[in-house]
């Protein structure tokens, strides 16, 4: 009986951990996209001729 509860607890913990890892991965992806957009904007401003 203890083995069943142990397996259940491990499954619950694993489910939460995977969800957390996915959220962290998604946030990293969004951060990379924001950094790329900001870098592109900065480069465009540097190469635009002054008015």
Secondary structure, DSSP 8 states (H G I E B T S, - for coil): -HHHHHHHHHHHHHHHHHHHHHHHHHHHHHHHHHHHHHHHHHHHHHHS---
